[in-house]
Amino acid sequence: MAKKCYFDSMKDQYGDNWIVNMRPDDIQRSSGRIFKEMIKGAIDYEKVGTYFLDGKIVDNLIIAASNQLEVNTLLYNAVCFYQSHYPSYPNIGTEIYHLQCLCYIYNIIHEKLKMVKYSGNIGYLADTAALLNTYRNHL
């Protein structure tokens, strides 16, 4: 049996009103799993897409994506600065590429979630897996 997506497993575990009992930090902590499932295409937006329209869920996922984008951008800038001073450091180019990929991933997810929040249309999430498929191993 295939592994259930985050939303299905939460509904099975806590019932239909599981969102009411979730704290914002719980949602933000779970964002890593949700983002991975978005990238892998493991979320059926027709079935569980209404959760992305819930203000509590989408706002905290936006916060989590924004935080990850900010941290990875900071790391990218720091590694690029380090490379400019120590250009012969081994494998630094690989690390820079990895951080660029993470920044791209979190930027796409952040922007798509904001579009869903402001438009109320979960259709913006439909092509997330296709856009980020080649980057899925970086997350």
Secondary structure, DSSP 8 states (H G I E B T S, - for coil): -----HHHHHHHHH-TTHHHH--HHHHHHHHHHHHHHHHHT---HHHHGGGGGSHHHHHHHHHHHHHHHHHHHHHHHHHHHHHHH-TT-TTHHHHHHHHHHHHHHHHHHHHHHHHHHHH--GGGGTTHHHHHGGGGGG-
